[in-house]
Each structure stands twice: as structure tokens, then as C-alpha cells.
């Protein structure tokens, strides 16, 4: 199995029921400039898989909050 590390998402698009997520890494950061990035691959998901992953990420974040690893910021009042 291959492990791919990503710093973030460069682009997402839905085509014919498949969500394609372009993953990117930050290669360098210079003061006052946009970070330099490069693509590390594309993740292709069916819509049901995207919804399952969203649920799983939410549960992981909730667990990290309950374990004291993360704190949730309250959304500003509008």
C-alpha cells in the first residue's frame, strides 16, 4: 500500500458522479508571498464514498476534541 501526504486540496470537481480532488503539498514559503505548491495526486471518489468519508472525518475530529487534542472554535455571530 502506498501512503501519500498532502498539505491541502488544490481543486475539486464533480464529473459524471465522480468527485475528483487534486491534492497538493507546500514546497516553500517566502515572507509576503503565496506558498509554492506542487501536485501530489488526485483522489477520485463516488458520491456515496465522499459522504462516508465526510462522516468519518467528522467522527475523527469529534474524538480528537473529546480527547483534548483539538479545540473547536465557535463560529462568529452574524
Buried (B, 14 or more C-beta within 10 A) or exposed (E): EEEEEBEEEBEEEEEEEEBEBBBBBEEEEEEEEEEEBEEBEEBEBEEEEBEEBEEEEEEEEEEEEEEEEEEEEEEEEE
